[in-house]
Amino acid sequence: MTVPTDISTSPTKRWRKALPVWVQVIVLLVVFASGIGVGALSATRYVIDRVQHYRTHPELLPEEITQSLARRLRLTAEQQSEVLKIISRRHARIEEARQASAPEIHSEFDLMEQEVAAILEKRQKEQWLATAEWVRSSFLPLNPQTSEP
């Protein structure tokens, strides 16, 4: 039996050198921080989208709350039916109370918008009015006195 003679006992040669440890650590920290940033922005966007969805379609909320509770609490079909009735009834009352205060909320917001706009320069005023309109359409309750969607 012959022993192969082409086996080298010298250390293997690297094709390229590794980056210094401090550079590797910084790259890992940047990647980690980027992941946190992307995750935070994605979560924030998701929450805002859901809030706006339920703001424009409040009738969907009781069913979705009931489904979530049914999974979490392992409700029977009978319990789920009763919970849906209760949540639907109470949610309707909550929406009535919310809509009853909507004109007052919009009135106060309009006054705030005008007062802030009065102290701004032209360029600032344009930006403020655009921002105020975005806040009004995104976060304030729908105003029943206007034709808002």
matplotlib code that plots the C-alpha trace (Angstrom):
import matplotlib.pyplot as plt

x = [0.0, 1.3, 0.9, -0.1, 2.8, 1.0, -0.3, 1.3, 2.0, 2.2, -0.7, -3.4, -3.1, -6.0, -7.4, -7.9, -7.5, -10.4, -11.4, -10.2, -12.4, -13.4, -14.7, -16.7, -18.2, -19.2, -20.8, -22.8, -24.0, -25.0, -26.9, -28.6, -29.6, -30.9, -33.1, -34.5, -35.2, -37.0, -39.0, -40.0, -41.1, -43.0, -44.8, -45.7, -47.0, -49.1, -50.6, -51.5, -53.0, -55.2, -56.3, -57.3, -59.1, -61.2, -61.8, -63.4, -65.1, -66.1, -68.8, -66.0, -64.5, -67.0, -66.7, -62.9, -62.7, -65.0, -62.9, -59.8, -61.4, -62.8, -59.2, -57.7, -60.3, -61.4, -65.0, -67.7, -70.0, -72.7, -70.4, -69.0, -72.5, -73.3, -70.0, -70.6, -74.1, -72.7, -69.7, -71.8, -74.4, -71.7, -69.6, -72.5, -73.0, -69.3, -69.4, -72.5, -70.6, -67.5, -69.5, -71.5, -68.2, -66.8, -68.1, -66.6, -63.3, -63.2, -64.2, -61.4, -58.9, -60.0, -59.4, -56.0, -55.2, -56.1, -54.3, -51.1, -51.3, -51.7, -48.2, -46.4, -44.6, -46.1, -43.9, -44.4, -48.1, -48.4, -46.6, -48.6, -51.9, -50.9, -49.8, -53.1, -55.1, -53.2, -53.9, -57.5, -58.0, -55.9, -56.6, -59.7, -63.1, -65.0, -67.0, -70.7, -71.2, -69.0, -68.9, -65.6, -65.2]
y = [0.0, 3.4, 6.6, 9.6, 12.0, 15.1, 16.0, 19.2, 19.8, 23.6, 25.7, 26.4, 29.6, 32.1, 33.5, 36.8, 38.3, 38.8, 42.3, 43.5, 42.5, 46.1, 46.5, 43.3, 44.4, 47.8, 46.1, 43.8, 46.7, 48.6, 45.6, 45.0, 48.7, 48.7, 45.7, 47.5, 50.6, 48.7, 46.7, 49.8, 51.6, 48.6, 48.1, 51.8, 51.7, 48.6, 50.2, 53.4, 51.5, 49.4, 52.5, 54.3, 51.1, 50.8, 54.6, 54.4, 51.0, 50.8, 48.2, 45.6, 46.0, 44.0, 40.9, 41.0, 41.6, 38.7, 36.4, 37.4, 36.8, 33.5, 32.3, 33.8, 32.6, 29.4, 30.5, 28.0, 28.9, 30.0, 32.2, 33.6, 34.5, 36.2, 38.1, 39.3, 40.6, 42.4, 44.0, 45.0, 46.7, 48.5, 49.4, 51.1, 53.2, 54.0, 55.1, 57.3, 59.0, 59.4, 60.9, 63.2, 64.8, 64.9, 68.3, 69.8, 68.1, 69.4, 72.9, 73.0, 71.6, 74.2, 77.0, 75.6, 75.4, 79.0, 80.3, 78.5, 79.5, 83.2, 83.4, 81.5, 82.8, 81.9, 78.8, 77.6, 78.2, 76.0, 73.2, 73.6, 73.5, 70.4, 68.8, 69.8, 68.4, 65.1, 64.9, 65.8, 63.1, 60.5, 60.7, 62.9, 61.2, 61.5, 64.7, 64.0, 67.7, 67.3, 64.9, 63.2, 59.6]
z = [0.0, -0.9, 1.0, -1.0, -1.2, -2.4, 1.1, 2.3, 5.9, 5.4, 6.6, 4.1, 2.2, 2.5, -0.7, 1.0, 4.4, 6.8, 7.8, 11.2, 14.1, 14.8, 11.2, 11.5, 14.7, 13.2, 10.2, 12.4, 14.6, 11.5, 10.1, 13.5, 13.9, 10.3, 11.2, 14.2, 12.2, 9.4, 11.9, 13.9, 10.7, 9.4, 12.7, 12.9, 9.3, 10.1, 13.2, 11.4, 8.5, 10.9, 12.8, 9.6, 8.3, 11.5, 11.5, 8.1, 8.6, 12.3, 11.5, 11.0, 14.4, 16.6, 14.4, 14.4, 18.1, 18.7, 16.5, 18.3, 21.7, 20.5, 19.7, 22.8, 25.3, 23.4, 23.3, 22.5, 19.5, 21.9, 23.9, 20.7, 19.5, 22.8, 22.9, 19.4, 20.3, 23.4, 21.6, 18.6, 20.9, 23.0, 20.0, 18.4, 21.5, 21.6, 18.0, 18.7, 21.5, 19.4, 16.5, 18.8, 19.8, 16.3, 15.3, 18.5, 17.9, 14.3, 15.4, 17.9, 15.4, 12.8, 15.3, 16.2, 12.5, 11.9, 14.9, 14.1, 10.4, 11.4, 13.0, 10.2, 7.1, 3.6, 3.1, 6.6, 6.4, 3.2, 5.0, 8.1, 6.2, 4.4, 7.7, 9.4, 6.5, 6.8, 10.5, 10.0, 7.4, 9.2, 12.9, 13.7, 13.8, 10.6, 10.6, 10.0, 9.0, 5.9, 3.0, 4.2, 3.2]

ax = plt.figure().add_subplot(projection="3d")
ax.plot(x, y, z, "-o")
ax.set_aspect("equal")
plt.show()
